[in-house]
Amino acid sequence: MNVKVRVIDILNSVDEGKYSNIVLNAYFNSNSVEEKEKGFMTELFYGVIRNKIFIEYIIGKFTKKVKKKWMYNLLKISIYQGFYMNSDIKGVVWEAAEVTKNKYGIEMSKFINAVLRNIFRNIDNIREELENEERYDILYSYPEWIYKKLKKEYPENFLEVMESYKKVAKMSFRVNRLKYSEVEFEEYLEKNGINILKKVDSVYYVDSGKIINTDIFRSGKVIVQDGSSYYAAKLLGAKQGEKILDCCSAPGSKAMVMAENMNNIGEITAIDIYKHKIKLIKQNKKKCGAEIVLPRLHDATKIKGEFDKILVDAPCSSIGVIRKKPETLYNKEYKNIKELAKLQEEILENVSKSLKVGGELIYSTCTIFNEENGDNIKKFLENNKEFKVEKIELDDNINYSYDEIGGIKIGYKEEFLDGFYIIKLVRGE
Ligand SMILES: C[S@@+](CC[C@H](N)C(=O)[O-])C[C@H]1O[C@@H](n2cnc3c(N)ncnc32)[C@H](O)[C@@H]1O
């Protein structure tokens, strides 16, 4: 089957609300696609999603008539190929017309041909016009409200922030030390000609995703995990024999790191509010061999108990991970941020009461908005004077900074790790 036609099918699933990474992996797992075609499909697929607002704006300038989703997505893919990948324009238009002819006949094929030729004749001028009007929201494909928010929070460098999070995500794997070692993994990489692009602790950024189809992946020796997510869990400093609460746990990536840190001795209560997500923690636990993880259905705004340490990896707007899940940018409104900030505050207020005196708590999110990060913590510290911030540090090869209260911000300058916020609080008397 033609590669473009394959991409159209999977783009439709993302339009219907499915996650891009899940859709793409499922497609590759259930269809036979050659390795080099996989690379091309991945680029087209993510490229179209990443540049959705600009591409749709361009199409809207030249036709209002595309009712068929299939044709609309074909136009998008063709624009991405011709404009962003610098493919031969004539070839792109010809191929689009051919696949349309096969599916809908000659009239539709002529229509696609005419629209695309018109677009490619004018696209550079439209881009220039948008630049003159400073419509960076359209140029970089960000919803207008997010663009305005970034401009306010990063007045000096909002364009760099926007550009950085539209870059292609780097693939990373964590060595699960409960089953495997870094030495063994490095030997494996060398043997298979896979290069390490960056390494932070036991997380490796590599130049091939092939690992996903191997036994070391299937058997839980290595796990897909980002360095930021790894550090949020590691910095809690969970130790052998301790009683830990992971209060927003699913799918359990951080609970698995803590089980490793504790050598599988102790207890990690891993709660989530959604039943179907508890299943994901259970699957992860089995795969990783993390026996001390106890998946439980609970609401973090209500749970009671007594714990040595608590991880609050709060539900958030996830703006820091849009390199990996670019579609998450488009389905949010400002009111969602306000609702999330309120939920984060409620969760933190409630679970902090279950922390032992002298106990430590990590609050983390994968977003870069102050409202969900430092602003929340400031409010919490004002209301809970017994809590203090404790300084934490990351490896030297990670680009990060501190906010004014001592929280770690892994921001847009870090090109490998996801955007993240991590702060440690200690409970005094
Ligand atoms: C950022 S994700 C957690 C990711 C997870 N810690 C990991 O590393 O794999 C936030 C999680 O919080 C859960 N959540 C949202 N509201 C909650 C609540 N009131 N109580 C418990 N969990 C909640 C969501 O279902 C989601 O799985």
The ligand as a MOL file (V3000), in Angstrom:
LIG
                    3D

  0  0  0     0  0            999 V3000
M  V30 BEGIN CTAB
M  V30 COUNTS 27 29 0 0 0
M  V30 BEGIN ATOM
M  V30 1 C 1.2850 12.5990 35.2140 0
M  V30 2 S 0.2920 11.1940 35.3100 0 CHG=1
M  V30 3 C 1.2470 10.1240 36.3010 0
M  V30 4 C 2.3750 9.4170 35.6170 0
M  V30 5 C 3.0240 8.3890 36.5180 0
M  V30 6 N 3.4590 8.9310 37.7770 0
M  V30 7 C 4.1960 7.6930 35.8540 0
M  V30 8 O 5.3220 8.0900 36.0780 0
M  V30 9 O 3.9580 6.7480 35.1040 0 CHG=-1
M  V30 10 C -0.9400 11.6740 36.4630 0
M  V30 11 C -1.8560 10.5540 36.9120 0
M  V30 12 O -2.6900 11.0660 37.9430 0
M  V30 13 C -3.9170 10.3870 37.8770 0
M  V30 14 N -4.9060 11.1510 38.6700 0
M  V30 15 C -5.6310 12.2230 38.3010 0
M  V30 16 N -6.4000 12.6310 39.3270 0
M  V30 17 C -6.1500 11.8030 40.3710 0
M  V30 18 C -6.6390 11.7020 41.7050 0
M  V30 19 N -7.5410 12.5540 42.1790 0
M  V30 20 N -6.1690 10.7150 42.4670 0
M  V30 21 C -5.2650 9.8290 41.9950 0
M  V30 22 N -4.7640 9.8740 40.7520 0
M  V30 23 C -5.2070 10.8520 39.9490 0
M  V30 24 C -4.1740 10.2710 36.3970 0
M  V30 25 O -5.0830 9.2410 36.1260 0
M  V30 26 C -2.7750 10.0030 35.8440 0
M  V30 27 O -2.5650 8.6450 35.6790 0
M  V30 END ATOM
M  V30 BEGIN BOND
M  V30 1 1 1 2
M  V30 2 1 2 3
M  V30 3 1 2 10
M  V30 4 1 3 4
M  V30 5 1 4 5
M  V30 6 1 5 6
M  V30 7 1 5 7
M  V30 8 2 7 8
M  V30 9 1 7 9
M  V30 10 1 10 11
M  V30 11 1 11 12
M  V30 12 1 11 26
M  V30 13 1 12 13
M  V30 14 1 13 14
M  V30 15 1 13 24
M  V30 16 1 14 15
M  V30 17 1 14 23
M  V30 18 2 15 16
M  V30 19 1 16 17
M  V30 20 1 17 18
M  V30 21 2 17 23
M  V30 22 1 18 19
M  V30 23 2 18 20
M  V30 24 1 20 21
M  V30 25 2 21 22
M  V30 26 1 22 23
M  V30 27 1 24 25
M  V30 28 1 24 26
M  V30 29 1 26 27
M  V30 END BOND
M  V30 END CTAB
M  END
